[in-house]
């Protein structure tokens, strides 16, 4: 039972290595990642959502305090 798990792990590792070589990603941990630049409108929408969620949590707490 234990050997089956080890065999599956080694098969998965071999499969991953083959995939990385076929996609030419030998050094896949060194792929540069750029941060997305958000516009002012998008930032404003995210702040609105944060405020909205906080307000809803407060209203739910108030509602539950009246029920109890």
N, C-alpha and C positions, 0 to 999 in steps of 0.2 A: 504494500500500500504506500509506504514511504518512498520507495524507489520510483513509483509512477509519478509522484509529484515532482521529484527531482528530474525525471526524464522530460516531463512537460515543461519545466522551467528551462532546461537546456535547449529544448526545441524552440521555445519562444525567444530565447536569447539569440539562437542561430537565425531565426526568422527575422528578428529585428536587425541584426547585423547585415543580412542579405538585403533588406529593404533600404537601409542607410547607404549601402554601397551602390545599389541600383539607382538611387536618387541623388547620388554624389553628395551625401551628407555625412562624410566620414567624421568631420568635426562639427556635429550638429549643435553642440553647446556653445559654439563661438559665432552663431549667426547673429548679426547685429539687429537689434530691435529698437525701433524708433517710437517715441512717445507721441500719441496723437494730440494734435493741437485743437483745443475746443474753442469755438467762437463764443462771444459774449452771450448771445442768445441761448446757446446750449447750456452754458454755465448758469444763466438765470433760471432756466427750466429746472435744472438739477437742484438749485437752492430752493425753488418753489416746492418741489417734491419733498425735500427734506422737511421744510416747515409744515407742509400739509400732513405728512406722516406723523410728525411730532404732535400736531394739533389733534389728529385723529386718536392717537394714543391717549392723550389727556382726556378727550371726550369719552373714550371707552372706560377709562378709570373712573371718571365722574359717574358714568352710567352704572357701572358695577357697584360703586359705593352706595348708590341709592337703592339698588336691589337687595343688597346685604343688609 
